[in-house]
Amino acid sequence: MLFMNDEFYMQLAIDEAWEYQLLTYPNPPVGAVVVCDGKIVAIEAHRKAGTSHAEVLALVRAYEALSGETVSIDRYDAHAAHAFLRGLPAGFFAACTIYVTLEPCAHEGKTPSCASLLFELNLERVVVAHPDPIAGHGGGANRLGNVTMGVLEAQAHDLITPFLIWQERAFVVFKLAQTLNGRIGGGYLSSQESLEHVHRIRSVVDRLIIGGGTVRTDRPTLDSRYDPEGRAPDVTIFSGQTEWDHTIPLFDVEGRDVQISDTLACLDTPSLILVEGGDGMLGALGDRIDWMLTYLTPKLSPNEITYNTTTTLRFLHTQRIGVDLMIWSQNLGD
Amino acid sequence: MLFMNDEFYMQLAIDEAWEYQLLTYPNPPVGAVVVCDGKIVAIEAHRKAGTSHAEVLALVRAYEALSGETVSIDRYDAHAAHAFLRGLPAGFFAACTIYVTLEPCAHEGKTPSCASLLFELNLERVVVAHPDPIAGHGGGANRLGNVTMGVLEAQAHDLITPFLIWQERAFVVFKLAQTLNGRIGGGYLSSQESLEHVHRIRSVVDRLIIGGGTVRTDRPTLDSRYDPEGRAPDVTIFSGQTEWDHTIPLFDVEGRDVQISDTLACLDTPSLILVEGGDGMLGALGDRIDWMLTYLTPKLSPNEITYNTTTTLRFLHTQRIGVDLMIWSQNLGD
């Protein structure tokens, strides 16, 4: 067991970032931990594109822990948070190390550059897991003095794999909700927390692909009603059937584009795609599935579903979500 | 996310203790974390009955971290480790807090009393998750000055549930190795690390119960060959069949007692029982199963096995084991 070293703190940052996997789309998920005089004072993650980066949220939280005061600014407003941190007394974080899963951005985009901020704040050390992979965006670490690069880089690479792929082509996540023994379907199996999580993901994806069989059988709505700020995703029904019963609720969601297609041409466009379905969709997509997102419900259920799919996965990350387990895995193919 | 508080450190201690769940039989699994001047300097757990307790291992490790020296004594020898710690300069751990998942023992058994040791070492604080549940063994905390009780007590209670039960009656763990989609069997599905873990558990249990159908089909050996210090468990074949093919390897393991029974009378004796089998054994045992231990292999496989079992579980703890996931869950019944 590792403890009190760079890997230990970076693992905490990585785990925190996984909480927002996909939800930061089109940004990468990033986590940050601040350790001052050997004590953990902040564990934060980037939550949503257009809001403060992980480093900024962690430093605001660190300020609160060190000062004992609660900050009244909107910390998710990057400009306000940067301005607040820049206004602190020089050397405030002199005894602090920040662990960041991705190289602080040198790029001034929707938010000010985190590399510039860290340069000004002059922390004791900046520890980075993975270099900025975007051409022209890197070099943030070069500006900083005491930088350690590459701590848990492989784990941080797993974390940002969707981000790396969705800039080139569609990143395809297959969602599967099942009991521990593999029973799919049968009503609302998952915990409320799992449903809310799916709806948060539906809110950010470019498109949801669903199998025609599932549409006929389940007559789903496929909206994001459990995410209070969510929007219903556009839907592609993967089917050769051209005529559909338009009383199926998914056709009646405002502002939604519904397409019916028996090709997967939509996967050629750089985007984030969620797929929901069963064994048929698994087989139809095959190696075009990048990751599986499995919600495992703590039940054993009578199971008469026959799987035809054979594939090898790699477990990437597991976390509790309500009474369920959420398992992220990479599809390695058969 | 919690950090830098008692719950954070105790969670680390609890997670570490889970690494040795069942393996400490007949002792409870116990974890300990030492934090000095706000820095984590040790994370340890009790590993095996008759060897040093978690507190002792953690304090030896803390000494090493604080002094920069490596201790040459056999730290798993409780008498040697206690003597070493008692010989340290007074006040050596004065700036340290120890987090222990179970109240330090007041009882002088195979190992000296940890409560006495902690009293002598006079740490800044002792934080305990769960009181000693054994009549006559408690009261260890009373002797200590600055004690905080009950931090994450519910999680620590889950951790020692097997220990609480196996003193009253048989504690029954049903082992299930399967693919992510619930395929059981089909050869050695699990990772080497999972196989080794099963063999370490087989080495400590009082008896392994296996279904007659599995014996006929798989012709297993059911030994502990992947645990270098292991012993093969005694076996009960749960079956009404009295005549057996004694060329099946399990009958040829030295020093093993094999019984054949169509009752579960052996469950009335206080003991630790491992069950291996499939849906038939699950149904036969039903609510007599206390916990499930599932090794989840990262594959989807064609699955024609029909489950008849219906039960609700509660996920207790999950960890990676090689490429697999190991899931501990409580059987709540249907």
Contacts between the chains, C-beta under 8 A, distances in Angstrom:
chain1	res1	chain2	res2	distance
A	1	B	16	6.1
A	1	B	43	4.9
A	3	B	12	7.7
A	3	B	40	4.7
A	3	B	41	7.7
A	3	B	42	7.4
A	3	B	43	5.0
A	4	B	39	5.9
A	4	B	40	4.9
A	4	B	41	6.3
A	4	B	65	7.1
A	8	B	40	7.7
A	12	B	3	7.7
A	16	B	1	6.1
A	37	B	37	8.0
A	37	B	38	7.0
A	38	B	37	7.0
A	38	B	38	6.2
A	38	B	39	3.9
A	39	B	4	5.9
A	39	B	38	3.9
A	39	B	39	6.8
A	40	B	3	4.7
A	40	B	4	4.9
A	40	B	8	7.6
A	41	B	3	7.6
A	41	B	4	6.3
A	42	B	3	7.5
A	43	B	1	4.8
A	43	B	3	5.0
A	65	B	4	7.2
A	178	B	181	7.2
A	178	B	182	7.7
A	179	B	182	7.8
A	180	B	182	7.4
A	180	B	292	7.8
A	180	B	294	6.4
A	180	B	313	6.4
A	180	B	327	7.4
A	180	B	329	7.4
A	181	B	178	7.2
A	181	B	182	4.1
A	181	B	307	5.4
A	181	B	309	7.8
A	182	B	178	7.7
A	182	B	179	7.8
A	182	B	180	7.4
A	182	B	181	4.0
A	182	B	182	2.6
A	182	B	183	7.3
A	182	B	303	6.5
A	183	B	182	7.3
A	183	B	307	7.4
A	282	B	300	7.0
A	292	B	180	7.8
A	294	B	180	6.4
A	296	B	315	7.9
A	298	B	312	6.6
A	298	B	313	3.9
A	298	B	314	5.7
A	298	B	315	5.0
A	298	B	329	5.9
A	299	B	310	7.7
A	299	B	311	6.9
A	299	B	312	5.4
A	299	B	313	6.3
A	300	B	282	7.1
A	300	B	307	6.5
A	300	B	309	4.9
A	300	B	310	6.6
A	300	B	311	4.9
A	300	B	313	7.1
A	301	B	307	6.8
A	301	B	310	5.9
A	302	B	306	7.5
A	302	B	307	5.4
A	302	B	308	5.7
A	302	B	309	7.3
A	302	B	310	6.1
A	303	B	182	6.4
A	303	B	305	7.8
A	303	B	306	6.7
A	303	B	307	4.3
A	304	B	306	5.6
A	305	B	303	7.8
A	306	B	302	7.4
A	306	B	303	6.7
A	306	B	304	5.6
A	307	B	181	5.4
A	307	B	183	7.4
A	307	B	300	6.5
A	307	B	301	6.9
A	307	B	302	5.4
A	307	B	303	4.3
A	308	B	302	5.6
A	309	B	181	7.8
A	309	B	300	4.9
A	309	B	302	7.3
A	310	B	299	7.7
A	310	B	300	6.6
A	310	B	301	5.9
A	310	B	302	6.1
A	311	B	299	6.9
A	311	B	300	4.9
A	312	B	298	6.6
A	312	B	299	5.4
A	313	B	180	6.4
A	313	B	298	3.9
A	313	B	299	6.3
A	313	B	300	7.1
A	314	B	298	5.7
A	314	B	323	6.9
A	315	B	296	8.0
A	315	B	298	5.1
A	315	B	320	6.8
A	315	B	323	6.8
A	315	B	324	7.7
A	315	B	325	5.7
A	318	B	318	5.4
A	318	B	320	7.6
A	318	B	325	6.1
A	320	B	315	6.9
A	320	B	318	7.6
A	323	B	314	6.8
A	323	B	315	6.8
A	324	B	315	7.7
A	325	B	315	5.7
A	325	B	318	6.1
A	325	B	327	7.0
A	327	B	180	7.4
A	327	B	325	7.0
A	329	B	180	7.4
A	329	B	298	5.9
